Amino acid sequence: MSKFNAWLHKQAPTRDSFERSRFLRPFAQRVFHPALWRFTRRSVPRGVALGLLVGIFLLIPGVQIAGVALLALPFRANIPIGAAMTFLSMPATTPFILFGSIYVGESVLRLNNGSGRFYELIETAAPLSAWGDYVWNEAPLALVQGIAGLAIISIVMAAVGYFISAWFWRWRISAKWRRRSKSLLSGR
C-alpha cells in the first residue's frame, strides 16, 4: 500500500499548482481553506465521490480538477483526493466509459437505437443524404441517451466509491487500534 500512497502523492496536484491556476485565482481564499486539504474520515470519502462524479461525467482533463475543487467547497471534500480520482478517466479508460454510457443510456431511456443505426450507416456505406437524415433526426436522441448513461454511471460510481473509501478508512483505523492495543498488552 505504501507504493500506491507514494504514487498517489506524486501524481496528485499540489496546493501550489492550484494557487498558480488562473481559473482558481478568483476563488483562492475559499479553495485554499485548510479544512479542504486535511485527510479526515469524512472529507476523504467525499473527495473520492466528487472526483469520480466529476471525472467520469466531464471527461475533459483540465476542467475535471477545477470542477472538483469548486464542488469541494460546499461539500467540504478533500481536494487532493478528489483531484486524484479524476485520473481514473484517462485515455485508456475513456472508450470503455463512453461505450458503457451509450449502453446504459439506451437500456434505460429506450428512445431509439442510435448506435445501431450509426453502425448500420457505416457498414452499408450510406450516402450523404442518409447521414444527414441521421444527424438531424436520430443523433440528438442518441446524444441524450449517451449523456443520461454517463450521468447514471458517474452517480453510481460516486456512490460506490464513497462507501468503499469510507469502509476502507474505518477498516484501516480499526487495524491501527488493534495493533496499538496488542503492543500495549504485550508490553506490560
C-alpha positions in Angstrom: 0.0 0.0 0.0 2.9 2.4 0.6 3.9 2.3 -3.1 0.3 3.3 -4.1 0.4 6.1 -1.5 3.7 7.3 -2.8 2.4 7.2 -6.4 -0.8 9.0 -5.5 1.2 11.6 -3.6 3.4 12.2 -6.6 0.6 12.3 -9.1 -1.9 14.4 -7.2 -1.8 18.1 -7.9 -0.3 20.2 -5.1 -1.7 23.2 -3.4 0.9 25.3 -5.2 -0.2 24.1 -8.6 -3.8 25.1 -7.7 -2.7 28.5 -6.5 -1.0 29.1 -9.9 -4.1 28.3 -11.8 -5.6 31.3 -13.4 -9.1 29.7 -13.3 -9.0 29.2 -9.5 -7.4 32.5 -8.6 -10.8 34.2 -8.0 -11.8 31.5 -5.5 -8.4 31.2 -3.9 -9.4 32.3 -0.4 -12.2 29.6 -0.2 -10.4 26.9 -2.1 -7.3 27.0 0.0 -9.1 26.7 3.3 -7.1 24.2 5.4 -10.2 22.0 6.0 -10.4 21.1 2.3 -6.8 19.8 2.4 -6.9 17.6 5.5 -7.3 13.8 5.3 -10.2 13.0 7.6 -12.8 10.2 7.7 -15.4 12.5 6.3 -13.5 14.5 3.8 -11.7 11.6 2.1 -14.9 9.7 1.0 -16.5 12.9 -0.1 -13.4 13.7 -2.2 -13.5 10.2 -3.7 -17.2 10.6 -4.6 -16.7 14.1 -6.1 -13.6 13.0 -8.0 -15.4 10.0 -9.5 -18.6 12.0 -10.3 -16.8 14.9 -12.0 -14.1 12.8 -13.5 -16.4 10.4 -15.2 -19.1 12.9 -16.2 -17.0 15.7 -17.6 -14.2 13.7 -19.3 -12.3 16.9 -20.0 -8.9 16.8 -18.2 -8.4 20.4 -17.2 -12.0 21.0 -16.3 -12.2 17.9 -14.1 -9.8 19.1 -11.5 -11.2 22.7 -11.4 -14.7 21.2 -11.1 -13.7 19.0 -8.2 -12.0 22.0 -6.5 -15.1 24.1 -6.8 -17.6 21.4 -5.8 -15.4 20.5 -2.8 -16.2 23.9 -1.3 -19.9 23.3 -0.4 -19.4 19.6 0.3 -16.2 20.1 2.4 -14.5 17.3 0.5 -10.7 16.6 0.3 -9.4 18.4 -2.8 -6.2 16.3 -3.4 -8.2 13.0 -3.2 -10.9 14.3 -5.5 -8.4 15.6 -8.0 -6.5 12.3 -7.9 -9.8 10.3 -8.5 -10.3 12.3 -11.7 -7.3 10.5 -13.2 -9.4 7.3 -13.4 -10.9 8.6 -16.5 -7.7 8.6 -18.6 -7.4 8.0 -22.3 -7.2 4.2 -21.7 -10.5 4.1 -19.8 -12.4 6.7 -21.7 -13.6 4.5 -24.5 -15.0 2.0 -22.0 -16.7 4.7 -20.1 -18.3 6.1 -23.3 -19.4 2.7 -24.6 -20.8 1.9 -21.2 -22.7 5.2 -21.1 -24.2 4.5 -24.6 -25.3 1.0 -23.5 -26.7 2.2 -20.2 -28.5 5.2 -21.8 -30.1 3.1 -24.5 -31.1 0.5 -21.9 -32.7 3.0 -19.5 -34.3 5.6 -21.8 -35.1 3.4 -24.9 -35.7 6.4 -27.1 -34.1 4.9 -30.2 -31.3 2.7 -31.2 -28.9 5.5 -32.3 -25.8 3.5 -32.0 -27.2 0.6 -34.0 -28.3 3.0 -36.8 -24.9 4.6 -36.7 -23.1 1.3 -37.3 -25.6 0.4 -40.0 -24.8 3.6 -41.9 -21.1 2.8 -41.6 -21.4 -0.8 -42.7 -23.6 0.0 -45.7 -21.5 2.9 -46.9 -24.7 5.1 -46.8 -24.9 8.1 -49.0 -24.6 11.6 -47.6 -28.3 12.2 -47.6 -28.8 9.2 -45.2 -26.1 10.6 -42.9 -27.8 14.0 -43.0 -31.1 12.4 -42.0 -29.4 10.5 -39.2 -27.7 13.7 -37.9 -30.9 15.7 -37.8 -33.4 13.1 -36.7 -31.7 10.3 -34.7 -28.4 11.6 -33.4 -29.9 14.1 -30.9 -31.8 11.4 -29.2 -28.7 9.1 -29.2 -26.7 12.0 -27.7 -29.4 12.5 -24.9 -29.2 8.7 -24.2 -25.4 8.9 -24.0 -25.4 11.8 -21.7 -28.1 10.2 -19.5 -26.0 7.0 -19.4 -22.9 9.0 -18.5 -24.8 10.7 -15.7 -26.1 7.4 -14.3 -22.6 5.7 -14.5 -21.0 8.7 -12.7 -23.6 8.8 -10.0 -23.4 5.1 -9.3 -19.6 5.1 -9.3 -19.5 8.1 -7.0 -21.8 6.3 -4.5 -19.8 3.1 -4.7 -16.5 5.0 -4.3 -17.9 6.8 -1.3 -18.9 3.7 0.5 -15.8 1.7 -0.3 -13.5 4.6 0.8 -15.5 5.1 4.0 -15.3 1.4 4.7 -11.6 1.3 3.9 -10.9 4.3 6.2 -12.7 2.7 9.1 -11.0 -0.7 8.5 -7.6 0.9 8.4 -8.2 2.9 11.6 -9.5 -0.1 13.4 -6.5 -2.1 12.3 -4.2 0.6 13.7 -6.1 0.5 17.0 -5.9 -3.3 17.2 -2.1 -3.2 16.6 -1.7 -0.4 19.2 -3.7 -2.4 21.8 -1.7 -5.6 21.1 1.5 -3.7 21.5 0.3 -2.2 24.8 -0.8 -5.5 26.1 2.4 -7.3 25.1 4.5 -4.5 26.6 3.0 -5.0 30.1 
